[in-house]
């Protein structure tokens, strides 16, 4: 494998790990809510919201903009 493929693979694994971790936290928060622990649910929900705005908001907006620009190009230039 070349360095760029390893870099992409590492980025993908990093993203999948964080996605799985966030999904597990969300599931745990809802389990806490069902068990009647509303404060734990609210703290976890607030923590995830803060994490989104501090870490994920800028890259997500950049990806939306990139995809919006790609829609305007001919299909042969997308890759």
C-alpha positions in Angstrom: 0.0 0.0 0.0 1.1 3.5 -0.6 1.3 6.2 2.0 -1.9 7.9 0.8 -3.9 4.7 0.9 -2.6 4.1 4.4 -3.6 7.6 5.3 -7.0 7.2 4.0 -7.4 3.9 5.7 -6.3 5.5 9.0 -8.7 8.3 8.5 -11.5 5.9 7.8 -10.7 3.7 10.8 -10.5 6.8 13.0 -13.9 8.1 11.8 -15.6 4.7 12.2 -14.2 4.3 15.7 -15.5 7.7 16.7 -18.9 7.0 15.1 -19.2 3.7 17.0 -18.2 5.5 20.2 -20.7 8.3 19.8 -23.4 5.7 18.9 -22.6 3.8 22.1 -22.8 7.0 24.2 -26.2 7.8 22.6 -27.5 4.3 23.3 -26.2 4.5 26.9 -27.8 7.9 27.4 -31.2 6.6 26.2 -30.9 3.5 28.4 -30.2 5.8 31.4 -33.3 7.9 30.4 -35.5 4.7 30.3 -34.2 3.7 33.7 -35.3 7.1 35.0 -31.9 8.8 35.3 -32.8 12.0 33.5 -29.8 14.0 34.8 -27.3 11.5 33.3 -29.2 11.6 30.0 -29.1 15.4 30.0 -25.4 15.6 30.9 -24.5 13.1 28.2 -26.7 14.9 25.6 -25.2 18.3 26.5 -21.7 16.7 26.3 -22.4 15.3 22.8 -23.8 18.6 21.7 -20.7 20.5 22.9 -18.5 17.9 21.2 -20.3 18.3 18.0 -19.9 22.1 17.9 -16.3 22.1 19.1 -15.0 19.2 17.0 -17.3 18.2 14.2 -19.2 21.3 13.0 -16.5 22.9 10.8 -15.6 19.6 9.0 -19.2 18.7 8.5 -20.0 22.1 7.0 -16.9 21.9 4.7 -18.0 18.5 3.5 -21.5 19.8 2.8 -20.0 22.6 0.8 -17.7 20.3 -1.1 -20.6 18.0 -2.1 -22.6 21.0 -3.1 -19.8 22.2 -5.4 -19.4 18.7 -6.9 -23.1 18.6 -7.9 -22.5 21.5 -10.2 -19.7 19.8 -12.1 -20.0 17.2 -14.8 -19.8 13.6 -13.6 -16.4 12.9 -15.2 -14.7 15.6 -13.0 -16.0 14.3 -9.6 -13.1 12.0 -8.9 
